Amino acid sequence: MDRLRLMETFVRVVETGNFSAVARQAHTTQSAISKQVQALEADVGVLLLVRSTRSHSLTEAGRLYYDRCRQVLDTLEEARIEVHRAEHQVSGLLRVAAPVAFGRIHIVPRLAAYYARYPKMRIDLQLDDSFVDLVAAGIDVTFRVGELKDSRLIARRIGSVARAVVVSAGYLARHGTPECPEDLVNHNCLLYTGIDNFNEWTFVDARNKPRTVRVPSNFQSNSSEALRQAVMEGLGVCYSPTWIYGRDIREGSLTTILNDFKPSTLPLNVVYQPERRPSIKVNSFVDFFTETFNQDPDLSAVIRSFKA
């Protein structure tokens, strides 16, 4: 069997942590993947993995061989892309992940311009509001809003996302307008459960003093799209990134309140697979979207502020 293919399989097994994930991605069986690793061990003449019923670990020789395989595969990928780069072409498949609303509002509408610049590229966009394991899912790059909890990830910060309290005119007409953060305890607050302490909303007042309020709610969701629709229906007020509601606010469908009390901001990062340098196609993708985000009225102000 082709040694390069065996090396690729071995590297994927090491990086995903299990044979079954590699088998799913390759549309084959766990037994077939295991046999490929065994064939590679027979070829190099040493044991690379110590297997148990539920897991495996690298031998000392396996660790050395993995490092060399990773270097070889990265070099081959860079060489392939460099050939296309010499002809002013970036090509290949890029697997991208992003939160659902962010992908719908800020990635998909920009793809036509991206393909105009890089016509040989193919994008596999995975939209999910939950945590995505880049290695297990085979993702090349993902956009993440909020603090990164996994220090092993390789991240590039491209901005800070502003937040605001958004509400419909209909809700305010029925329930009145909160004048300070503490007034929110008398209002129905719509909660996004995808973050820690989701029922605690933090603001900074004119004296730069943080003010945190534990808010009541009769509706919560892990979907920012569902929360946006709930706000549009007048179900309550929502503490949310402004890029979700930019068009709604500009068109007057929704408004922001408590504008004298600034909600805390969230970092916007692009994240790459650990132990892998970003390829030319990844860098081209990230550079393109960072450039266009800087021209977006819902993102440019915070990005310029960050760069300054």
C-alpha positions as CSV (number, residue, x, y, z in Angstrom):
1,M,0.0,0.0,0.0
2,D,1.2,3.5,-0.7
3,R,3.4,4.7,2.1
4,L,2.2,8.3,2.0
5,R,-1.4,7.2,2.4
6,L,-0.3,5.1,5.4
7,M,1.5,8.1,6.9
8,E,-1.6,10.3,6.4
9,T,-3.8,7.7,8.2
10,F,-1.3,7.4,11.1
11,V,-1.2,11.1,11.5
12,R,-5.0,11.4,11.5
13,V,-5.3,8.6,14.1
14,V,-2.8,10.4,16.4
15,E,-4.4,13.8,16.0
16,T,-8.1,12.7,16.4
17,G,-7.3,10.3,19.3
18,N,-9.2,7.3,17.9
19,F,-9.6,5.0,15.0
20,S,-13.3,5.4,14.6
21,A,-13.2,9.1,13.9
22,V,-10.7,8.6,11.1
23,A,-12.8,5.8,9.7
24,R,-15.9,8.0,9.6
25,Q,-14.0,10.7,7.8
26,A,-12.5,8.2,5.3
27,H,-15.9,6.5,4.8
28,T,-14.4,3.1,5.8
29,T,-14.3,0.8,8.8
30,Q,-12.3,1.0,12.0
31,S,-10.8,-2.4,11.2
32,A,-9.5,-1.0,7.8
33,I,-7.9,2.0,9.5
34,S,-6.3,-0.3,12.1
35,K,-4.9,-2.5,9.4
36,Q,-3.3,0.5,7.7
37,V,-1.5,1.5,10.9
38,Q,-0.3,-2.1,11.3
39,A,1.0,-2.1,7.8
40,L,2.9,1.1,8.5
41,E,4.4,-0.4,11.6
42,A,5.4,-3.5,9.6
43,D,7.0,-1.2,7.0
44,V,9.1,0.8,9.5
45,G,9.8,-2.2,11.7
46,V,8.8,-0.7,15.1
47,L,5.7,-0.5,17.2
48,L,4.2,3.0,16.9
49,L,1.0,2.8,19.0
50,V,0.3,0.9,22.2
51,R,-3.4,-0.1,22.0
52,S,-5.9,-0.8,24.8
53,T,-9.6,-1.6,24.5
54,R,-10.6,2.0,24.6
55,S,-7.6,4.1,23.7
56,H,-4.1,4.1,22.4
57,S,-0.9,6.0,23.1
58,L,2.3,6.7,21.2
59,T,5.5,4.8,21.8
60,E,8.7,6.8,22.0
61,A,9.4,5.7,18.4
62,G,5.9,6.6,17.5
63,R,6.2,10.1,18.8
64,L,9.4,10.6,16.7
65,Y,7.8,9.1,13.6
66,Y,4.7,11.2,14.0
67,D,6.7,14.4,14.2
68,R,8.5,13.4,11.0
69,C,5.3,12.4,9.2
70,R,3.7,15.7,10.2
71,Q,6.7,17.6,8.7
72,V,6.6,15.6,5.5
73,L,2.9,16.1,5.0
74,D,3.0,19.8,5.7
75,T,6.0,20.2,3.3
76,L,4.1,18.3,0.6
77,E,1.0,20.4,1.1
78,E,3.0,23.6,1.0
79,A,4.8,22.5,-2.1
80,R,1.5,21.7,-3.8
81,I,0.1,25.1,-3.0
82,E,3.3,26.9,-3.9
83,V,3.0,25.6,-7.4
84,H,-0.5,27.1,-7.7
85,R,0.7,30.3,-6.0
86,A,3.4,30.7,-8.6
87,E,0.5,30.9,-11.1
88,H,-1.4,33.3,-8.8
89,Q,-3.9,30.6,-7.8
90,V,-4.9,29.4,-4.4
91,S,-6.8,26.1,-4.7
92,G,-8.1,23.2,-2.8
93,L,-10.8,22.3,-0.3
94,L,-11.1,24.3,2.9
95,R,-13.2,23.1,5.8
96,V,-14.5,26.0,7.8
97,A,-16.7,26.1,11.0
98,A,-18.6,29.1,12.5
99,P,-21.6,29.9,14.7
100,V,-24.9,29.6,12.8
101,A,-25.8,33.3,12.8
102,F,-22.3,34.5,12.1
103,G,-22.0,32.2,9.1
104,R,-25.3,33.2,7.7
105,I,-24.8,37.0,8.2
106,H,-21.1,37.4,7.7
107,I,-19.6,34.5,5.8
108,V,-22.1,33.3,3.2
109,P,-22.9,36.8,1.7
110,R,-19.1,37.3,1.1
111,L,-18.5,34.0,-0.7
112,A,-19.2,35.4,-4.1
113,A,-16.5,38.0,-3.7
114,Y,-14.2,35.3,-2.2
115,Y,-14.7,33.0,-5.2
116,A,-14.1,35.9,-7.6
117,R,-10.7,36.3,-6.1
118,Y,-9.9,32.6,-5.6
119,P,-11.9,30.7,-8.2
120,K,-10.1,27.4,-7.6
121,M,-11.1,27.2,-4.0
122,R,-13.8,25.0,-2.6
123,I,-15.4,25.7,0.8
124,D,-17.1,23.2,3.2
125,L,-18.9,25.4,5.7
126,Q,-20.1,23.8,8.9
127,L,-22.4,26.0,11.0
128,D,-22.9,25.0,14.6
129,D,-23.5,27.1,17.8
130,S,-22.0,24.4,20.0
131,F,-18.3,23.7,20.5
132,V,-16.7,22.0,17.5
133,D,-13.6,19.8,17.9
134,L,-11.4,20.9,15.0
135,V,-9.3,17.8,14.9
136,A,-12.1,15.3,15.2
137,A,-14.3,17.1,12.7
138,G,-11.4,17.7,10.3
139,I,-11.9,21.5,10.3
140,D,-9.1,23.7,9.0
141,V,-10.2,27.0,10.5
142,T,-13.1,28.2,12.6
143,F,-14.4,31.6,13.7
144,R,-15.1,31.8,17.5
145,V,-16.7,34.6,19.4
146,G,-15.8,34.8,23.1
147,E,-12.8,33.8,25.3
148,L,-11.0,30.7,24.2
149,K,-11.0,28.0,26.9
150,D,-8.6,25.6,25.2
151,S,-5.0,27.0,25.5
152,R,-3.8,24.3,23.0
153,L,-5.5,26.0,20.1
154,I,-3.6,28.3,17.7
155,A,-5.6,31.5,17.4
156,R,-5.4,34.8,15.7
157,R,-7.5,37.6,17.1
158,I,-9.1,39.7,14.4
159,G,-11.3,42.0,16.5
160,S,-13.6,42.5,19.5
161,V,-17.4,42.1,19.1
162,A,-19.6,44.8,20.6
163,R,-22.7,43.9,22.5
164,A,-25.9,45.8,23.3
165,V,-29.3,45.2,24.8
166,V,-31.8,45.0,21.9
167,V,-35.6,45.2,22.1
168,S,-38.6,45.9,19.9
169,A,-40.7,49.0,20.0
170,G,-43.8,46.9,20.8
171,Y,-42.2,45.4,23.9
172,L,-41.2,48.9,25.2
173,A,-44.7,50.2,24.5
174,R,-46.2,47.5,26.7
175,H,-43.6,47.3,29.5
176,G,-41.7,50.6,29.5
177,T,-38.0,51.3,29.1
178,P,-35.3,50.3,31.6
179,E,-33.3,53.3,32.7
180,C,-30.4,51.4,34.4
181,P,-29.1,47.8,34.4
182,E,-30.8,47.1,37.7
183,D,-34.2,47.8,36.1
184,L,-33.8,44.7,34.1
185,V,-35.0,42.6,37.0
186,N,-38.5,43.9,36.2
187,H,-38.4,42.8,32.6
188,N,-38.4,39.6,30.7
189,C,-34.8,38.9,29.4
190,L,-34.2,36.4,26.6
191,L,-31.1,34.3,27.3
192,Y,-28.4,32.7,25.1
193,T,-27.3,29.5,26.8
194,G,-24.1,29.1,24.8
195,I,-22.0,31.0,27.2
196,D,-21.1,30.7,30.9
197,N,-23.3,32.6,33.5
198,F,-25.8,33.3,30.7
199,N,-28.3,34.8,33.2
200,E,-25.8,37.4,34.5
201,W,-25.5,40.5,32.3
202,T,-22.5,42.7,32.9
203,F,-22.2,46.5,32.0
204,V,-19.6,49.2,32.6
205,D,-20.9,52.6,33.8
206,A,-19.6,56.1,33.1
207,R,-17.1,55.7,36.0
208,N,-15.8,52.5,34.3
209,K,-17.3,50.4,37.1
210,P,-18.7,47.0,36.2
211,R,-22.3,46.3,37.1
212,T,-23.6,42.8,36.9
213,V,-27.3,42.0,37.1
214,R,-28.9,38.5,37.4
215,V,-31.9,38.7,35.1
216,P,-35.2,36.9,35.0
217,S,-36.4,35.0,31.9
218,N,-39.2,32.8,30.6
219,F,-37.3,31.9,27.4
220,Q,-33.7,30.8,26.7
221,S,-32.1,29.0,23.8
222,N,-28.7,27.9,22.5
223,S,-29.6,29.4,19.1
224,S,-28.9,33.1,18.5
225,E,-31.3,32.8,15.5
226,A,-34.1,31.7,17.7
227,L,-33.4,34.6,20.2
228,R,-33.4,37.1,17.4
229,Q,-36.8,36.0,16.3
230,A,-38.0,36.1,19.9
231,V,-36.9,39.7,20.1
232,M,-38.6,40.5,16.8
233,E,-41.8,39.0,18.2
234,G,-41.6,41.3,21.3
235,L,-41.1,38.6,23.8
236,G,-38.5,40.5,25.8
237,V,-35.1,42.2,25.8
238,C,-31.8,40.5,24.7
239,Y,-28.2,41.1,25.6
240,S,-26.4,40.1,22.4
241,P,-23.6,40.9,19.9
242,T,-24.7,43.8,17.7
243,W,-23.6,42.1,14.4
244,I,-26.6,39.8,14.7
245,Y,-29.0,42.8,14.7
246,G,-27.2,45.4,12.6
247,R,-29.7,45.5,9.7
248,D,-32.7,45.3,12.2
249,I,-31.4,48.3,14.1
250,R,-30.5,50.3,11.0
251,E,-34.0,49.6,9.5
252,G,-35.7,50.5,12.7
253,S,-37.2,47.1,13.4
254,L,-35.3,47.0,16.7
255,T,-33.6,49.5,19.0
256,T,-30.9,49.4,21.6
257,I,-31.4,50.5,25.2
258,L,-29.2,51.3,28.2
259,N,-26.7,52.9,25.8
260,D,-25.0,54.8,28.7
261,F,-24.0,51.5,30.2
262,K,-21.7,49.6,27.9
263,P,-21.9,45.8,27.9
264,S,-18.6,44.0,28.0
265,T,-17.1,43.1,24.6
266,L,-16.2,39.7,23.3
267,P,-13.0,38.8,21.3
268,L,-13.4,37.6,17.8
269,N,-10.8,35.0,16.8
270,V,-10.0,32.7,14.0
271,V,-8.7,29.3,15.3
272,Y,-6.5,26.7,13.6
273,Q,-5.8,23.1,14.3
274,P,-3.1,22.6,17.0
275,E,0.3,21.4,16.0
276,R,-0.2,22.6,12.4
277,R,1.0,25.8,10.8
278,P,-1.7,27.6,8.8
279,S,-1.4,26.8,5.1
280,I,-1.4,29.3,2.3
281,K,-5.1,28.6,1.5
282,V,-6.0,29.1,5.2
283,N,-4.1,32.4,5.4
284,S,-5.7,33.6,2.2
285,F,-9.2,32.8,3.5
286,V,-8.5,34.5,6.9
287,D,-6.9,37.5,5.3
288,F,-9.8,38.0,2.9
289,F,-12.5,37.8,5.6
290,T,-10.5,40.1,8.0
291,E,-10.2,42.6,5.2
292,T,-13.9,42.6,4.4
293,F,-14.9,42.6,8.0
294,N,-13.0,45.8,8.4
295,Q,-15.3,47.4,5.8
296,D,-18.5,46.2,7.5
297,P,-20.4,48.8,9.6
298,D,-21.3,46.1,12.1
299,L,-17.7,45.0,12.7
300,S,-15.3,47.6,11.4
301,A,-15.5,50.0,14.4
302,V,-14.4,47.4,16.9
303,I,-11.8,45.9,14.6
304,R,-10.2,49.3,13.9
305,S,-10.3,50.0,17.7
306,F,-8.5,46.7,18.3
307,K,-5.9,47.3,15.6
308,A,-5.1,50.7,17.0
